[in-house]
Amino acid sequence: MKLTSRSLEKQRAHFLQALRELDDAWVAAFHKTGFGDVYFSRLFTELWLRADAAVAKSDAYGMVQGVSSQTAMKYVRQAIAEGYLEELDNPDDGRSRLIRMSPKLRQQFNGVIDRARDAFAEVFLTERAR
């Protein structure tokens, strides 16, 4: 079924409203923490997708995209210092450290996901109904 330009514009508007809901959820959850920046969003998303699997600290720096490596290191250190990321010994390499989400971050991030999920579900259910 081919969409009319009006239907397509309506779907785009619904999608952007859901995206705005995601942004609002992120800000509501993290603005007081100092982690409201989109760079933290990317880092936290990548770590959430890995569940409880830890990643090399140097790999975590690469998850903070769009900033210098020095800024990425600062962001990761800040998240560790404030208890949002856990730093672990690397059993395979004593010279490096591993990073994973803390339970505190997972709980807060799940709230963001759940709020945005409802908005996106409405967009996708509307599309399927057509």
Secondary structure, 3 states (H helix, E strand, C coil): CCCCHHHHHHHHHHHHHHHHHHHHHHHHHHHHHCCCCHHHHHHHHHHHHCCCCCEEHHHHHHHCCCCCHHHHHHHHHHHHHCCCEEEEECCCCCCCEEEEECHHHHHHHHHHHHHHHHHHHHHHHHHHCC
